[in-house]
Amino acid sequence: MTDRMDIGGSWVTPARLVGYLSGLRFFEGIGPEELSRLEPLLRAVCIPAGVTLFREGDPALDLYFVIEGRVAIAHVFPGREPLRIGHAGKGELFGWSAVVPPHEETATAETVEPTIAVVLEGRALRALCDADDKLALFFARRLNLVLAARLHAVRAEVFGLMSRLPAR
């Protein structure tokens, strides 16, 4: 990782990435000391539209926070079109499987428009959480909220699909 990255004409340093994360709802309530411990794990990425970042079943490597853009989250069924189960947009995260065992992607992620994201390296984040119970508890609580919201969204999608099927 370099010390800084040029995104849209401005230099993005790891310290600026920490500053960005501090403004996200996910990081509400985390102390500045804990947040600063994430700095060495951060990088920014610029991804064109139409790029598949990972596929369902892949090893889960990174946790992403979207700065700009939009990423589709989908399940792929053999012989069928992918079923989009959600999106991650500005300020939202995806790739939570990098933190949650068994560290295998549970869906496919593809950019639907050019996307800039802050990336947390999963293995290093897990090691940091293993060494810091307070940080581990923070991530566990926050990811539980994200997972509950995703489950609710998938449930709504399934109900929508079911409503289009003919009644018996």
Contact map, one row per residue, 1 for C-alpha under 8 A:
111000000000000000000000000000000000000000100000000000000000000000000000000000000000000000000000000000000000000000000000000000000000000000000000000000000000000000000000
111110000000000000000000000000000000000000000000000000000000000000000000000000000000000000000000000000000000000000000000000000000000000000000000000000000000000000000000
111110000000110000000000000000000000000000000000000000000000000000000000000000000000000000000000000000000000000000000000000000000000000000000000000000000000000000000000
011111000011110000000000000000000000000000000000000000000000000000000000000000000000000000000000000000000000000000000000000000000000000000000000000000000000000000000000
011111100011100000000000000000000000000000010000000000000000000000000000000000000000000000000000000000000000000000000000000000000000000000000000000000000000000000000000
000111111111000000000000000000000000000000000000000000000000000000000000000000000000000000000000000000000000000000000000000000000000000000000000000000000000000000000000
000011111111000000000000000000000000000000000100000000000000000000000000000000000000000000000000000000000000000000000000000000000000000000000000000000000000000000000000
000001111100000000000000000000000000000000000000000000000000000000000000000000000000000000000000000000000000000000000000000000000000000000000000000000000000000000000000
000001111110000000000000000000000000000000000000000000000000000000000000000000000000000000000000000000000000000000000000000000000000000000000000000000000000000000000000
000001111111000000000000000000000000000000000000000000000000000000000000000000000000000000000000000000000000000000000000000000000000000000000000000000000000000000000000
000111101111100000000000000000000000000000000000000000000000000000000000000000000000000000000000000000000000000000000000000000000000000000000000000000000000000000000000
000111100111110110000000000000000000000000010000000000000000000000000000000000000000000000000000000000000000000000000000000000000000000000000000000000000000000000000000
001110000011111110000000000000000000000000000000000000000000000000000000000000000000000000000000000000000000000000000000000000000000000000000000000000000000000000000000
001100000001111111000000000000000000001101100000000000000000000000000000000000000000000000000000000000000000000000000000000000000000000000000000000000000000000000000000
000000000000111111100000000000000001001000000000000000000000000000000000000000000000000000000000000000000000000000000000000000000000000000000000000000000000000000000000
000000000001111111110000000000000000000000000000000000000000000000000000000000000000000000000000000000000000000000000000000000000000000000000000000000000000000000000000
000000000001111111111000000000000000001001110000000000000000000000000000000000000000000000000000000000000000000000000100000000000000000000000000000000000000000000000000
000000000000011111111100000000000011011001000000000000000000000000000000000000000000000000000000000000000000000000000000000000000000000000000000000000000000000000000000
000000000000001111111110000000000000000000000000000000000000000000000000000000000000000000000000000000000000000000000000000000000000000000000000000000000000000000000000
000000000000000111111111000000000000000000000000000000000000000000000000000000000000000000000000000000000000000000000000000000000000000000000000000000000000000000000000
000000000000000011111111001000000000000000000000000000000000000000000000000000000000000000000000000000000000000000000000000000000000000000000000000000000000000000000000
000000000000000001111111001100000010000000000000000000000000000000000000000000000000000000000000000000000000000000000000000000000000000000000000000000000000000000000000
000000000000000000111111101100000000000000000000000000000000000000000000000000000000000000000000000000000000000000000000000000000000000000000000000000000000000000000000
000000000000000000011111111100000000000000000000000000000000000000000000000000000000000000100000000000000000000000000000000000000000000000000000000000000000000000000000
000000000000000000000011111100000000000000000000000000000000000000000000000000000000000000100000000000000000000000000000000000000000000000000000000000000000000000000000
000000000000000000000001111100000000000000000000000000000000000000000000000000000000000000000000000000000000000000000000000000000000000000000100000000000000000000000000
000000000000000000001111111111000000000000000000000000000000000000000000000000000000000000000000000000000000000000000000000000000000000000000000000000000000000000000000
000000000000000000000111111111000000000000000000000000000000000000000000000000000000000000000000000000000000000000000000000000000000000000000000000000000000000000000000
000000000000000000000000001111100000000000000000000000000000000000000000000000000000000000000000000000000000000000000000000000000000000000000000000000000000000000000000
000000000000000000000000001111110110000000000000000000000000000000000000000000000000000000000000000000000000000000000000000000000000000001000000000000000000000000000000
000000000000000000000000000011111110000000000000000000000000000000000000000000000000000000000000000000000000000000000000000000000000000000000000000000000000000000000000
000000000000000000000000000001111111000000000000000000000000000000000000000000000000000000000000000000000000000000000000000000000000000000000000000000000000000000000000
000000000000000000000000000000111111100000000000000000000000000000000000000000000000000000000000000000000000000000000000000000000000000000000000000000000000000000000000
000000000000000000000000000001111111110000000000000000000000000000000000000000000000000000000000000000000000000000000000000000000000001000000000000000000000000000000000
000000000000000001000100000001111111111000000000000000000000000000000000000000000000000000000000000000000000000000000000000000000000000000000000000000000000000000000000
000000000000001001000000000000011111111000000000000000000000000000000000000000000000000000000000000000000000000000000000000000000000000000000000000000000000000000000000
000000000000000000000000000000001111111100000000000000000000000000000000000000000000000000000000000000000000000000000000000000000000000000000000000000000000000000000000
000000000000000001000000000000000111111111000000000000000000000000000000000000000000000000000000000000000000000000000001000010000000000000000000000000000000000000000000
000000000000011011000000000000000011111111000000000000000000000000000000000000000000000000000000000000000000000000000000000000000000000000000000000000000000000000000000
000000000000010000000000000000000000111111000000000000000000000000000000000000000000000000000000000000000000000000000000000000000000000000000000000000000000000000000000
000000000000000000000000000000000000011111100000000000000000000000000000000000000000000000000000000000000000000000000011100110000000000000000000000000000000000000000000
000000000000010011000000000000000000011111110000000000000000000000000000000000000000000000000000000000000000000000000111100000000000000000000000000000000000000000000000
100000000000010010000000000000000000000011111000000000000000000000000000000000000000000000000000000000000000000000000111000000000000000000000000000000000000000000000000
000010000001000010000000000000000000000001111100000000000000000000000000000000000000000000000000000000000000000000011110000000000000000000000000000000000000000000000000
000000000000000000000000000000000000000000111110000000000000000000000000000000000000000000000000000000000000000000011110000000000000000000000000000000000000000000000000
000000100000000000000000000000000000000000011111000000000000000000000000000000000000000000000000000000000000000001111000000000000000000000000000000000000000000000000000
000000000000000000000000000000000000000000001111101000000000000000000000000000000000000000000000000000000000001001110000000000000000000000000000000000000000000000000000
000000000000000000000000000000000000000000000111111000000000000000000000000000000000000000000000000000000000001011100000000000000000000000000000000000000000000000000000
000000000000000000000000000000000000000000000011111000000000000000000000000000000000000000000000000000000000011111100000000000000000000000000000000000000000000000000000
000000000000000000000000000000000000000000000001111100000000000000000000000000000000000000000000000000000000011110000000000000000000000000000000000000000000000000000000
000000000000000000000000000000000000000000000011111110000000000000000000000000000000000000000000000000000000011100000000000000000000000000000000000000000000000000000000
000000000000000000000000000000000000000000000000011111100000000000000000000000000000000000000000000000000001111000000000000000000000000000000000000000000000000000000000
000000000000000000000000000000000000000000000000001111100000000000000000000000000000000000000000000000000001111000000000000000000000000000000000000000000000000000000000
000000000000000000000000000000000000000000000000000111110100000000000000000000000000000000000000000000001001110000000000000000000000000000000000000000000000000000000000
000000000000000000000000000000000000000000000000000111111100000000000000000000000000000000000000000000001011100000000000000000000000000000000000000000000000000000000000
000000000000000000000000000000000000000000000000000001111100000000000000001100000000000000000000000000011111000000000000000000000000000000000000000000000000000000000000
000000000000000000000000000000000000000000000000000000111110000000000000000000000000000000000000000000011110000000000000000000000000000000000000000000000000000000000000
000000000000000000000000000000000000000000000000000001111111000000000000000000000000000000000000000000011000000000000000000000000000000000000000000000000000000000000000
000000000000000000000000000000000000000000000000000000001111100000000000000000000000000000000000000000111000000000000000000000000000000000000000000000000000000000000000
000000000000000000000000000000000000000000000000000000000111110000000000000000000000000000000010110000111000000000000000010000000000000000000000000000000000000000000000
000000000000000000000000000000000000000000000000000000000011111000000000000000000000000000000000010000100000000000000000111000000000000000000000000000000000000000000000
000000000000000000000000000000000000000000000000000000000001111100000000000000000000000000000011010000000000000000000011111000000000000000000000000000000000000000000000
000000000000000000000000000000000000000000000000000000000000111110000000000000000000000000001111111000000000000000000011110000000000000000000000000000000000000000000000
000000000000000000000000000000000000000000000000000000000000011111000000000000000000000000001111000000000000000000001111000000000000000000000000000000000000000000000000
000000000000000000000000000000000000000000000000000000000000001111100000000000000000000001111100000000000000000000001110000000000000000000000000000000000000000000000000
000000000000000000000000000000000000000000000000000000000000000111111100000000000000000111111000000000000000000000111100000000000000000000000000000000000000000000000000
000000000000000000000000000000000000000000000000000000000000000011111000000000000000000011100000000000000000000000111100000000000000000000000000000000000000000000000000
000000000000000000000000000000000000000000000000000000000000000001111100000000000000000011100000000000000000000001111000000000000000000000000000000000000000000000000000
000000000000000000000000000000000000000000000000000000000000000001111110000000000000000011000000000000000000001111110000000000000000000000000000000000000000000000000000
000000000000000000000000000000000000000000000000000000000000000001011111000000000000001111000000000000000000001111100000000000000000000000000000000000000000000000000000
000000000000000000000000000000000000000000000000000000000000000000001111100000000000001110000000000000000000111110100000000000000000000000000000000000000000000000000000
000000000000000000000000000000000000000000000000000000000000000000000111110000000001111100000000000000000000111100000000000000000000000000000000000000000000000000000000
000000000000000000000000000000000000000000000000000000000000000000000011111000000001111100000000000000000011110000000000000000000000000000000000000000000000000000000000
000000000000000000000000000000000000000000000000000000000000000000000001111100000111110000000000000000000011100000000000000000000000000000000000000000000000000000000000
000000000000000000000000000000000000000000000000000000010000000000000000111110000111100000000000000000000111000000000000000000000000000000000000000000000000000000000000
000000000000000000000000000000000000000000000000000000010000000000000000011111011110000000000000000000000011000000000000000000000000000000000000000000000000000000000000
000000000000000000000000000000000000000000000000000000000000000000000000001111111110000000000000000000000000000000000000000000000000000000000000000000000000000000000000
000000000000000000000000000000000000000000000000000000000000000000000000000111110000000000000000000000000000000000000000000000000000000000000000000000000000000000000000
000000000000000000000000000000000000000000000000000000000000000000000000000011111000000000000000000000000000000000000000000000000000000000000000000000000000000000000000
000000000000000000000000000000000000000000000000000000000000000000000000000111111100000000000000000000000000000000000000000000000000000000000000000000000000000000000000
000000000000000000000000000000000000000000000000000000000000000000000000000110111110000000000000000000000000000000000000000000000000000000000000000000000000000000000000
000000000000000000000000000000000000000000000000000000000000000000000000011110011111000000000000000000000000000000000000000000000000000000000000000000000000000000000000
000000000000000000000000000000000000000000000000000000000000000000000000011110001111100000000000000000000000000000000000000000000000000000000000000000000000000000000000
000000000000000000000000000000000000000000000000000000000000000000000001111000000111111000000000000000000000000000000000000000000000000000000000000000000000000000000000
000000000000000000000000000000000000000000000000000000000000000000000001111000000011111000000000000000000000000000000000000000000000000000000000000000001100100000000000
000000000000000000000000000000000000000000000000000000000000000000000001110000000001111100000000000000000000000000000000000000000000000000000000000001001100000000000000
000000000000000000000000000000000000000000000000000000000000000000000111100000000001111110000000000000000000000000000000000000000000000000000000000000000000000000000000
000000000000000000000000000000000000000000000000000000000000000001000111100000000000011111011100000000000000000000000000000000000000000000000000000000000000000000000000
000000000000000000000000000000000000000000000000000000000000000001111110000000000000001111111000000000000000000000000000000000000000000000000000000000000000000000000000
000000000000000000000000000000000000000000000000000000000000000011111100000000000000000111110000000000000000000000000000000000000000000000000000000000000000000000000000
000000000000000000000001100000000000000000000000000000000000000011110000000000000000000011111000000000000000000000000000000000000000000000000000000000000000000000000000
000000000000000000000000000000000000000000000000000000000000000011000000000000000000000111111100000000000000000000000000000000000000000000000000000000000000000000000000
000000000000000000000000000000000000000000000000000000000000001111000000000000000000000110111111000000000000000000000000000000000000000000000000000000000000000000000000
000000000000000000000000000000000000000000000000000000000000001110000000000000000000000100011111000000000000000000000000000000000000000000000000000000000000000000000000
000000000000000000000000000000000000000000000000000000000001011100000000000000000000000000001111110000001000000000000000000000000000000000000000000000000000000000000000
000000000000000000000000000000000000000000000000000000000000011100000000000000000000000000001111111100000000000000000000000000000000000000000010000000000000000000000000
000000000000000000000000000000000000000000000000000000000001001000000000000000000000000000000011111111111100000000000000000000000000000000000000000000000000000000000000
000000000000000000000000000000000000000000000000000000000001111000000000000000000000000000000011111110111000000000000000011000000000000000000000000000000000000000000000
000000000000000000000000000000000000000000000000000000000000001000000000000000000000000000000001111110100000000000000000011011000000000000000000000000000000000000000000
000000000000000000000000000000000000000000000000000000000000000000000000000000000000000000000001111111100000000000000000000000000000000000000000000000000000000000000000
000000000000000000000000000000000000000000000000000000000000000000000000000000000000000000000000111111110000000000000000000000000000000000000000000000000000000000000000
000000000000000000000000000000000000000000000000000000000000000000000000000000000000000000000000100111110000000000000000000000000000000000000000000000000000000000000000
000000000000000000000000000000000000000000000000000000000011100000000000000000000000000000000000111111111000000000000000000000000000000000000000000000000000000000000000
000000000000000000000000000000000000000000000000000000011111000000000000000000000000000000000000110011111100000000000000000000000000000000000000000000000000000000000000
000000000000000000000000000000000000000000000000000001111111000000000000000000000000000000000010110000111111000000000000000000000000000000000000000000000000000000000000
000000000000000000000000000000000000000000000000000000011000000000000000001000000000000000000000100000011111000000000000000000000000000000000000000000000000000000000000
000000000000000000000000000000000000000000000000000000111000000000000000111100000000000000000000000000001111100000000000000000000000000000000000000000000000000000000000
000000000000000000000000000000000000000000000000000111110000000000000000111100000000000000000000000000001111110000000000000000000000000000000000000000000000000000000000
000000000000000000000000000000000000000000000000000111100000000000000011110000000000000000000000000000000011111000000000000000000000000000000000000000000000000000000000
000000000000000000000000000000000000000000000000111111000000000000000011100000000000000000000000000000000001111100000000000000000000000000000000000000000000000000000000
000000000000000000000000000000000000000000000011111110000000000000001111000000000000000000000000000000000000111111100000000000000000000000000000000000000000000000000000
000000000000000000000000000000000000000000000000111000000000000000001111000000000000000000000000000000000000011111000000000000000000000000000000000000000000000000000000
000000000000000000000000000000000000000000000001110000000000000000001110000000000000000000000000000000000000001111100000000000000000000000000000000000000000000000000000
000000000000000000000000000000000000000000000111100000000000000000011100000000000000000000000000000000000000001111110000000000000000000000000000000000000000000000000000
000000000000000000000000000000000000000000000111100000000000000001111110000000000000000000000000000000000000001011111000000000000000000000000000000000000000000000000000
000000000000000000000000000000000000000000011110000000000000000001111000000000000000000000000000000000000000000001111100000000000000000000000000000000000000000000000000
000000000000000000000000000000000000000000011100000000000000000111110000000000000000000000000000000000000000000000111110000000000000000000000000000000000000000000000000
000000000000000010000000000000000000000001111000000000000000000111100000000000000000000000000000000000000000000000011111000000000000000000000000000000000000000000000000
000000000000000000000000000000000000000011111000000000000000011110000000000000000000000000000000000000000000000000001111100000000000000000000000000000000000000000000000
000000000000000000000000000000000000010011100000000000000000011100000000000000000000000000000000000000000000000000000111110010000000000000000000000000000000000000000000
000000000000000000000000000000000000000011000000000000000000111000000000000000000000000000000000000000000000000000000011111110000000000000000000000000000000000000000000
000000000000000000000000000000000000000000000000000000000001111000000000000000000000000000000000011000000000000000000001111111000000000000000000000000000000000000000000
000000000000000000000000000000000000000000000000000000000000110000000000000000000000000000000000011000000000000000000000111111100000000000000000000000000000000000000000
000000000000000000000000000000000000000010000000000000000000000000000000000000000000000000000000000000000000000000000000111111110000000000000000000000000000000000000000
000000000000000000000000000000000000010010000000000000000000000000000000000000000000000000000000001000000000000000000001111111111000000000000000000000000000000000000000
000000000000000000000000000000000000000000000000000000000000000000000000000000000000000000000000001000000000000000000000011111111100000000000000000000000000000000000000
000000000000000000000000000000000000000000000000000000000000000000000000000000000000000000000000000000000000000000000000001111111110000000000000000000000000000000000000
000000000000000000000000000000000000000000000000000000000000000000000000000000000000000000000000000000000000000000000000000111111111001000000000000000000000000000000000
000000000000000000000000000000000000000000000000000000000000000000000000000000000000000000000000000000000000000000000000000011111111111100000000000000000000000000000000
000000000000000000000000000000000000000000000000000000000000000000000000000000000000000000000000000000000000000000000000000001111111100100000000000000000000000000000000
000000000000000000000000000000000000000000000000000000000000000000000000000000000000000000000000000000000000000000000000000000111111100000000000000000000000000000000000
000000000000000000000000000000000000000000000000000000000000000000000000000000000000000000000000000000000000000000000000000000011111111100000000000000000000000000000000
000000000000000000000000000000000000000000000000000000000000000000000000000000000000000000000000000000000000000000000000000000001111111110000000000000000000000000000000
000000000000000000000000000000000000000000000000000000000000000000000000000000000000000000000000000000000000000000000000000000001001111111000000000000000000000000000000
000000000000000000000000000000000100000000000000000000000000000000000000000000000000000000000000000000000000000000000000000000011001111111100000000000000000000000000000
000000000000000000000000000000000000000000000000000000000000000000000000000000000000000000000000000000000000000000000000000000001101111111110000000000000000000000000000
000000000000000000000000000000000000000000000000000000000000000000000000000000000000000000000000000000000000000000000000000000000000111111111000000000000000000000000000
000000000000000000000000000001000000000000000000000000000000000000000000000000000000000000000000000000000000000000000000000000000000011111111100000000000000000000000000
000000000000000000000000000000000000000000000000000000000000000000000000000000000000000000000000000000000000000000000000000000000000001111111110000000000000000000000000
000000000000000000000000000000000000000000000000000000000000000000000000000000000000000000000000000000000000000000000000000000000000000111111111000000000000000000000000
000000000000000000000000000000000000000000000000000000000000000000000000000000000000000000000000000000000000000000000000000000000000000011111111100000000000000000000000
000000000000000000000000010000000000000000000000000000000000000000000000000000000000000000000000000000000000000000000000000000000000000001111111110000000000000000000000
000000000000000000000000000000000000000000000000000000000000000000000000000000000000000000000001000000000000000000000000000000000000000000111111111000000000000000000000
000000000000000000000000000000000000000000000000000000000000000000000000000000000000000000000000000000000000000000000000000000000000000000011111111100000000000000000000
000000000000000000000000000000000000000000000000000000000000000000000000000000000000000000000000000000000000000000000000000000000000000000001111111110000000000000000000
000000000000000000000000000000000000000000000000000000000000000000000000000000000000000000000000000000000000000000000000000000000000000000000111111111000000000000000000
000000000000000000000000000000000000000000000000000000000000000000000000000000000000000000000000000000000000000000000000000000000000000000000011111111100000000000000000
000000000000000000000000000000000000000000000000000000000000000000000000000000000000000000000000000000000000000000000000000000000000000000000001111111110000000000000000
000000000000000000000000000000000000000000000000000000000000000000000000000000000000000000000000000000000000000000000000000000000000000000000000111111111000000000000000
000000000000000000000000000000000000000000000000000000000000000000000000000000000000010000000000000000000000000000000000000000000000000000000000011111111100000000000000
000000000000000000000000000000000000000000000000000000000000000000000000000000000000000000000000000000000000000000000000000000000000000000000000001111111110000000000000
000000000000000000000000000000000000000000000000000000000000000000000000000000000000000000000000000000000000000000000000000000000000000000000000000111111111000000000000
000000000000000000000000000000000000000000000000000000000000000000000000000000000000110000000000000000000000000000000000000000000000000000000000000011111111100000000000
000000000000000000000000000000000000000000000000000000000000000000000000000000000000110000000000000000000000000000000000000000000000000000000000000001111111110000000000
000000000000000000000000000000000000000000000000000000000000000000000000000000000000000000000000000000000000000000000000000000000000000000000000000000111111111000000000
000000000000000000000000000000000000000000000000000000000000000000000000000000000000000000000000000000000000000000000000000000000000000000000000000000011111111100000000
000000000000000000000000000000000000000000000000000000000000000000000000000000000000100000000000000000000000000000000000000000000000000000000000000000001111111110000000
000000000000000000000000000000000000000000000000000000000000000000000000000000000000000000000000000000000000000000000000000000000000000000000000000000000111111111000000
000000000000000000000000000000000000000000000000000000000000000000000000000000000000000000000000000000000000000000000000000000000000000000000000000000000011111111100000
000000000000000000000000000000000000000000000000000000000000000000000000000000000000000000000000000000000000000000000000000000000000000000000000000000000001111111110000
000000000000000000000000000000000000000000000000000000000000000000000000000000000000000000000000000000000000000000000000000000000000000000000000000000000000111111111000
000000000000000000000000000000000000000000000000000000000000000000000000000000000000000000000000000000000000000000000000000000000000000000000000000000000000011111111000
000000000000000000000000000000000000000000000000000000000000000000000000000000000000000000000000000000000000000000000000000000000000000000000000000000000000001111111100
000000000000000000000000000000000000000000000000000000000000000000000000000000000000000000000000000000000000000000000000000000000000000000000000000000000000000111111100
000000000000000000000000000000000000000000000000000000000000000000000000000000000000000000000000000000000000000000000000000000000000000000000000000000000000000011111110
000000000000000000000000000000000000000000000000000000000000000000000000000000000000000000000000000000000000000000000000000000000000000000000000000000000000000000111111
000000000000000000000000000000000000000000000000000000000000000000000000000000000000000000000000000000000000000000000000000000000000000000000000000000000000000000001111
000000000000000000000000000000000000000000000000000000000000000000000000000000000000000000000000000000000000000000000000000000000000000000000000000000000000000000000111
